[in-house]
Amino acid sequence: MSAMPSTRARRTRRVARYLLVTALVAAAYGGGVATGVVGSGAGGGPNASQPAASTADRGVLDEAAARIMSEAASPVTKETLERAAVNGMLRALGDRWSKYFQPSEFASFTERLEGRYSGVGAWLRLDDQDRVLVAAVQDASPAQRAGMVAGDRVVQVDGHGVADRSLLDVTDQLRGPVGSVIDVEVVRDGVRHSLSITRGELESRDVTVTRLQGDTEVVRVAAFTRGVGREVRDAVVQSPAGSGIVLDLRANPGGLITEAVEVAGAFLDGGPVVSYEKRGAPAQELDALSDGVTTVPLVVLVDDGTASAAEIVAAALQDRGRAVIVGSRTYGKGSVQEPSTLSDGSALELTVGKYRTPSGRVIDGVGVAPDIAVRPSLGPTAAETRAVEVLRGLVAASDTADRG
């Protein structure tokens, strides 16, 4: 067991710490061109005199913005036009993950990845029809106390419908000051439910460990926020001899790629976890450290809410022959986003490439197929029961092999 990371692993961590892989608010945002869109200020009316070089020196966007601000019947601010211009440019990419963060939105996003935020304690995702679903609900959270459950379809937030709104907009609306109340309407099994939720200060408890009767330990990872990799490593190291682990990644929307690499590495002795290639740059390979536990039997539990960084972990362990994957096909979000901040504190994240698994698979738009499928219609309990059965079979086989 190596105490010091390899040169490649150190390089991997330096590269990977800037990469975010998320499903809830994963996005791609463009560069600084937007900050100058209306930088020339308002122009005059159609008959106003302008310096001869003014129009030629300014771009069409600047010119149009000046006309809109000075001539449109409905007043509009420079800031509003800048935001609209940025969002319009992002839509031109045809990338569903392209979003533009206002300063407060980016701060909230960063806090969430660091494992702290104020809100209701629910994670959202989009289904294949772009409907807003509850991906997971944090234990003991305001959302759970109000009766919200995973799988609920969100239809209204504070009296406003969510159709045609971005996931970021809906997620941001659920956040707010501690003690404030928000009304959410959800549809569950065809029945509409009205929930009144009092927001609270939340700390992510994204890793929970449950010891089942006998030789099974369930390690549930709800999201890949800061520190999750170390928590999973600790759980693996402290696992009793002769036991097996179910790594439950269901409804995990993703998070920090550095944490995903560390979680996969907890079960691997070095080697590749994932790679990606940016335009005009050589492929970058992210490797596990050479100190993982490779002998404990392992089953990874997934579903259609397993996305992004969670899919990377499942695919890596599957490709490396390290785990049996149980459940249903995962979400299929395997693109690379890199964040950058603009001069006003807002932020952009551009999709800069697609991830490949150790065997070279692209999972974006495809997902990870389980080794042992469990129909989603059977419910989450059936999937967990099957995972435990498979794990106990692996433990028994391992014991037999150890006895020779």
Phi, psi and omega in degrees: 000121184277134180272335183249138178291151178290167178300317179297319181295321178296317177297320179304314182294323179295318179291314191288337186293344179266000184258133177244133176234104183231156175255330184284315181229024178298136187203170176230129185229140186281180189270203194282003181301330184291332186293341180253011186301315180240031186291345183276352179085179184283144176262183178273187177287185185297336181258002182290144178277138179233149175305142186303325185275349189298307182295321181294324183286329182273152174285170179298323180296317177298317181296314180297319180297319179298318179296315181299315183292330185265335189242337184295141180297327179265117180299145178214146183269161176302317182297319179297318179293323178298314180298317180297321180295316179298313180297324177296318178296322179292322178297330179296340179287337184068027183250115184296342181270000181284121178219164179234122181268126165290161183308315181292325179294318180292324177297318178295319179299315180295318178299319180298317179293334177276354174095021178215145178186168173244137183168216186254343179085037177230145175252137183247158173210167175258141173271186185290353175253016180061029173271148184273119179244153172278114181282321181197156179233128181290138178300140177061021180271165175304321180297317180294318179297330180278352177103007178286141180226157177300139182100342176301141174261119182280127181243333178215144173229118183052043175082359181250130178295155182256355179299139179068010174257150180288156178298325178298319179300314182293316179300316181295327180291332178288336177282160178165179184300144177301133178094345178282155185249138177229138180259128182233133175251131181232158174246127181227120181054039177081358182251134180274134180234136176257123183242131174253116189241128176266117184295151180221169174277125188237141168244133181295130169246077192273354175234122174232142182241125180239127179265115178272168180298135178093231192245035185234137176233131178255119176253109182263125177246113185275331179194158182263071176271174184302129176095352182296320181301316179294321179296319179293318178301316180298319180296321180293314181297323183275357180297133182300148179302139177086359180266169175237165184235133165260117176266106186268109180248019180294141179058022177272115186278356179113210182146224184277128182294328178300320180289324178297317179297321180290323178295313177300320181294341177296341182245007184234152175258072181076189178088174188289144172249315182198157175223161177208158182228119176274157180301126176076011181231152177292158180298141176252129179251130178256119186252152173283154171288159184268052181215022180281165177269116187255358186258339183288128177300142189220132171236135177251126183257124185227165173208190183287356174263359176281116189221160170056241182302327179294323177292325178299316180297311182299316182294320180296314181291329176289311181299323182278002179067025186266338184216159170261128182265126183236140176133222180236165184304139184281177191296317180095042177245099185232041179255159186258128175243138174238131181272151170213143180261149178260175189295337181265007180092352174287173186216153177234147170226120179261137169290120186248359179172183178237145179281150171237142179283171180305331179271000178097005180289145169258122184261353181294124182078358183241314183084184179248122178278134181289154172289324178234112185273141173233122183300129179303330182296342180283345177094163184294329181295320180297320180294317180293320178300317179295320179298318180294320178298315179297317180298316181295330173294320178293320178298316180297318179295322179294319178297319180297318180295321181295328180279355176080000000 
